[in-house]
Amino acid sequence: MTDQDAALPGHTYRIGAVSRLTGVPADTLRVWERRYSVVSPLRSESGTRLYGPDDVSRLTLIKRLVDRGDAISSVANLSLDQLRERIRGTDLPETTGAPERPCRVLVIGSSLAERFRRENPISGDIEIVGLFGSRRAFLAAEPPPPTPDVAVIEYPTIQGDQVREIGELVAKSGAARAILVYSFATRSTIERLDARRMIPKRAPVELHELRHWCAGEFGRAPARGSEEPALDLSLPIPQRHFTDADLLRIAAASPSVRCECPHHLVDLVLSLNAFESYSAECEDRNAEDAALHAYLHAATAQARSMMEVALARVVAAEGIELANPDGEI
């Protein structure tokens, strides 16, 4: 991590750190800001973007919704509370028993677009949302095509100085994944494409491969059970429910109760307390890794709070008396 990615005082983050925290590529962040005003970061004296915790939370939730199938244009202007509600599914249509929507595909490239027109690979599970013979034609399209799940982009040759251009093209499309069909490129260029989550495929490609790309991880919203839990960095760190004295009293009482669960839970909460403090200290002292430690601090505090709720239930079930009633949840 470079000093350009470090957090500045007050826990603001530069674009590289935000990209790692949210999973949104930096090029996509710039396009979302310019085209949809998703967030409005502050600027340093040198003009560097500075993002706050609310910005990180908005971008994290929007990324999840876009990955789930929402168009960026439909969620870009929702408030943070509305985004949270949408993630919880309170305003999402009921989909139980309904068929999955077709995989939306955007094609950019002269020979690829012509092949798609000629061979017509469209079926019930694939929807072509745009066929463009060139990058210029796609960028000039009015209105722009619907947000695709997969962008299939043709570049006969790819040079190192074109990687950024390709990244901006993918960001402009809004596609969750991109397939780069090429004929010639250096190994280092291919590695840079891989690092940007763009999948390079050497030409020629068969159009039936499109179905495999869509049927696999591309273009499908992840199952809700497999989603990474959202960590909202804009929310305050949960307060401790038990003092150290409470925890010691609970641990001392464990031999007289029916099981060792109180003792084990106390050990877990104490360990989480210690790591929470450690992460908070690193967040303040280590500028290079501040973004990572801010995430670890919030994640540990959330885990600690959940384990305290579990401990409170055990304390109540076992009838353990605490010296300080304020330690009760």
C-alpha positions in Angstrom: 0.0 0.0 0.0 1.4 3.4 -0.9 1.1 6.6 1.0 -1.5 7.7 -1.6 -3.8 5.0 -0.1 -3.3 6.0 3.5 -6.1 7.5 5.6 -5.7 11.1 6.6 -6.6 12.4 10.1 -10.3 12.0 10.9 -10.5 8.7 9.2 -10.9 9.8 5.6 -9.6 7.5 3.0 -8.0 8.0 -0.4 -9.4 6.3 -3.5 -7.1 3.3 -3.4 -8.1 2.4 0.1 -11.8 2.9 -0.6 -11.5 0.6 -3.6 -10.0 -2.2 -1.4 -12.6 -1.7 1.3 -15.6 -1.7 -1.0 -14.5 -3.9 -3.9 -15.3 -1.2 -6.4 -12.4 -0.6 -8.9 -11.0 3.0 -8.7 -11.9 3.6 -12.3 -15.5 2.6 -11.6 -15.6 4.9 -8.6 -14.6 7.9 -10.7 -17.2 7.1 -13.3 -20.0 6.6 -10.7 -19.1 9.9 -9.1 -18.9 11.8 -12.4 -22.0 10.3 -14.1 -24.3 9.4 -11.2 -23.0 11.6 -8.2 -23.0 8.5 -6.1 -20.8 10.2 -3.5 -19.2 13.6 -3.2 -15.8 13.2 -1.6 -13.9 16.0 -0.1 -10.7 17.2 -1.8 -7.3 17.8 -0.2 -5.3 20.9 -0.9 -3.6 18.9 -3.7 -7.0 17.9 -5.2 -6.9 14.3 -3.9 -10.3 12.7 -3.3 -11.0 12.1 0.4 -13.8 9.7 1.4 -15.5 9.5 4.8 -17.1 6.5 6.5 -20.5 7.3 5.1 -19.1 7.3 1.6 -17.5 3.9 2.2 -20.8 2.5 3.6 -22.8 3.9 0.6 -20.4 2.5 -1.9 -20.3 -0.9 -0.2 -24.1 -1.2 -0.2 -24.4 0.1 -3.8 -21.8 -2.4 -4.9 -23.8 -5.3 -3.4 -27.0 -4.1 -5.0 -25.4 -3.7 -8.4 -23.8 -7.2 -8.1 -27.3 -8.4 -7.2 -28.7 -7.1 -10.4 -29.9 -3.5 -9.7 -28.9 -0.9 -12.3 -26.5 1.7 -10.9 -28.8 4.5 -12.1 -31.7 3.1 -9.9 -29.7 3.1 -6.6 -27.2 5.9 -7.0 -29.4 8.6 -5.4 -30.9 6.5 -2.6 -30.1 7.7 0.9 -27.9 5.6 3.2 -31.0 4.4 5.1 -32.8 3.6 1.9 -29.8 1.5 0.7 -29.8 -0.4 4.0 -33.5 -1.1 3.7 -33.1 -2.2 0.1 -30.3 -4.6 1.1 -32.6 -6.0 3.8 -35.1 -6.7 1.0 -38.0 -4.6 2.4 -38.6 -2.9 -1.0 -37.3 -5.7 -3.3 -39.9 -7.7 -5.3 -40.7 -11.1 -4.1 -38.8 -13.6 -6.2 -39.6 -16.9 -4.6 -40.4 -19.4 -7.3 -39.8 -16.9 -10.1 -37.3 -17.7 -12.8 -34.0 -15.9 -12.8 -33.8 -13.0 -15.3 -31.7 -13.5 -18.4 -28.0 -12.7 -18.3 -27.5 -9.3 -19.9 -24.6 -9.1 -22.3 -23.0 -6.1 -24.0 -20.7 -6.6 -27.0 -18.1 -4.1 -28.2 -15.9 -4.9 -31.2 -16.3 -4.9 -35.0 -15.9 -8.6 -35.7 -17.6 -9.8 -32.5 -20.6 -7.6 -33.0 -20.9 -8.8 -36.6 -20.7 -12.4 -35.5 -23.4 -11.9 -32.9 -25.6 -10.3 -35.5 -25.0 -13.1 -38.0 -25.0 -16.1 -35.7 -27.6 -14.8 -33.2 -26.7 -16.7 -30.0 -29.7 -15.2 -28.1 -31.8 -17.6 -26.1 -34.2 -17.5 -23.2 -31.3 -17.2 -20.7 -29.3 -14.5 -22.6 -30.3 -11.0 -23.4 -28.1 -8.9 -25.7 -28.4 -5.3 -24.4 -26.1 -3.8 -27.0 -24.0 -4.6 -30.1 -21.4 -1.9 -30.9 -18.8 -2.1 -33.7 -16.4 0.2 -31.9 -15.5 1.8 -28.6 -16.4 5.2 -30.1 -19.9 4.0 -31.1 -20.6 2.7 -27.6 -19.4 5.9 -25.9 -21.6 8.0 -28.3 -24.8 5.9 -27.8 -27.8 7.9 -26.6 -29.5 6.8 -24.5 -26.8 4.4 -23.1 -27.7 0.7 -23.2 -29.0 -1.0 -20.0 -26.4 -2.1 -17.5 -25.1 -5.5 -18.5 -24.0 -8.4 -16.4 -21.2 -9.3 -18.8 -19.3 -7.0 -21.2 -17.6 -8.8 -24.0 -15.0 -6.5 -25.5 -12.8 -7.1 -28.5 -9.3 -5.6 -28.8 -7.2 -7.2 -31.5 -4.0 -6.1 -29.8 -3.6 -4.8 -26.2 -0.7 -2.6 -25.2 0.1 -1.6 -21.6 -1.0 2.0 -22.1 -4.5 0.7 -23.2 -5.3 -1.0 -19.8 -6.6 2.2 -18.3 -8.6 2.9 -21.4 -10.2 -0.5 -21.2 -10.9 -0.1 -17.5 -12.7 3.1 -18.1 -14.7 1.4 -20.9 -15.8 -1.4 -18.5 -16.6 1.2 -15.8 -18.7 3.2 -18.3 -20.7 0.1 -19.2 -21.4 -0.7 -15.5 -20.8 -4.4 -16.1 -20.0 -6.6 -13.1 -17.5 -8.7 -15.2 -15.7 -8.2 -18.5 -14.3 -10.6 -21.0 -11.5 -9.2 -23.1 -11.1 -11.0 -26.4 -7.7 -10.3 -27.9 -5.2 -11.7 -30.4 -1.9 -10.3 -29.2 -0.8 -9.0 -25.8 2.3 -9.2 -23.6 2.2 -11.3 -20.4 2.6 -8.2 -18.2 -0.4 -6.6 -19.9 -2.5 -9.7 -19.3 -1.4 -9.8 -15.6 -2.6 -6.1 -15.3 -5.9 -7.1 -16.8 -6.3 -9.9 -14.4 -5.6 -7.6 -11.5 -8.5 -5.4 -12.6 -10.9 -8.4 -12.6 -11.1 -8.4 -16.4 -10.9 -11.9 -17.9 -8.6 -12.1 -21.0 -9.5 -14.7 -23.7 -7.4 -15.2 -26.7 -9.2 -15.1 -30.0 -10.9 -16.9 -31.6 -13.7 -17.5 -29.2 -16.8 -19.5 -29.9 -20.1 -17.9 -29.3 -21.4 -20.9 -27.4 -18.8 -20.0 -24.7 -21.0 -17.0 -23.9 -23.5 -19.4 -22.3 -20.8 -20.8 -20.1 -19.7 -17.3 -19.0 -23.3 -16.4 -18.1 -24.1 -19.7 -16.5 -21.0 -19.6 -14.3 -20.1 -16.8 -11.9 -20.7 -14.1 -14.6 -23.9 -12.2 -14.7 -25.7 -14.0 -11.8 -26.5 -12.3 -8.6 -25.0 -14.3 -5.7 -27.2 -16.3 -3.5 -28.1 -14.3 -0.4 -26.7 -16.9 1.8 -23.3 -16.6 0.2 -23.0 -12.8 0.3 -20.3 -11.3 2.3 -22.0 -9.6 5.3 -22.1 -5.8 4.9 -20.0 -3.9 7.4 -21.3 -0.4 7.8 -18.3 1.8 8.8 -20.6 4.8 9.2 -22.3 3.3 12.3 -20.8 3.9 15.8 -18.7 1.2 17.4 -21.0 -0.8 19.7 -20.5 0.0 23.4 -19.3 -2.7 25.7 -22.1 -4.4 27.7 -19.9 -6.0 30.3 -17.1 -4.4 32.4 -13.9 -6.4 33.1 -15.2 -6.9 36.6 -18.4 -8.4 35.3 -16.5 -10.8 33.1 -14.3 -11.9 35.9 -17.3 -12.5 38.1 -19.0 -14.6 35.4 -15.8 -16.6 34.9 -15.4 -17.2 38.6 -19.0 -18.4 38.8 -18.6 -21.0 36.1 -17.6 -24.0 38.3 -20.9 -23.8 40.2 -23.2 -23.9 37.2 -24.3 -26.7 35.0 -21.8 -26.2 32.1 -18.6 -24.4 31.2 -20.3 -22.1 28.6 -20.0 -18.9 30.7 -16.3 -19.5 31.1 -15.7 -20.1 27.4 -17.8 -17.1 26.4 -15.9 -14.9 28.8 -12.6 -16.0 27.2 -14.0 -15.2 23.7 -15.3 -11.8 24.8 -12.0 -10.9 26.5 -10.0 -12.0 23.4 -12.3 -9.9 21.2 -11.9 -6.9 23.6 -8.1 -7.2 23.3 -8.1 -7.4 19.5 -10.6 -4.6 19.2 -8.3 -2.3 21.3 -5.3 -3.4 19.2 -7.1 -2.7 15.9 -8.2 0.7 17.1 -4.6 1.6 18.1 -3.3 0.5 14.7 -6.0 2.4 13.0 -4.8 5.6 14.7 -1.0 5.0 14.6 -0.4 3.1 11.3 -1.4 5.4 8.5 -0.4 3.0 5.7 -2.8 0.3 6.9 -5.5 2.6 8.4 -8.2 1.5 6.0 -7.6 -2.2 6.8 -7.5 -1.6 10.5 -10.7 0.5 10.5 -12.4 -2.5 8.9 -10.9 -4.9 11.4 -11.8 -2.6 14.3 -15.5 -2.4 13.2 -15.7 -6.2 12.4 -14.2 -7.2 15.8 -16.5 -4.8 17.7 -19.5 -6.2 15.9 -18.4 -9.8 16.7 -17.8 -8.8 20.3 -21.2 -7.2 20.7 -22.9 -10.4 19.3 -20.9 -12.6 21.7 -21.9 -10.3 24.6 -25.6 -10.9 23.7 -25.0 -14.6 23.8 -23.2 -14.3 27.1 -26.0 -12.3 28.6 -28.5 -15.1 27.7 -26.2 -17.7 29.4 -25.9 -15.4 32.5 -29.6 -15.0 32.7 -30.2 -18.8 32.2 -27.7 -19.8 34.8 -28.8 -17.1 37.3 -25.4 -15.6 37.7 -25.5 -12.4 39.8 -23.4 -9.4 38.6 -22.1 -6.8 41.1 -22.9 -4.1 38.6 -26.5 -4.3 37.2 -25.5 -1.9 34.5 -23.6 -4.7 32.9 -26.9 -6.4 32.0 -28.1 -6.1 28.4 
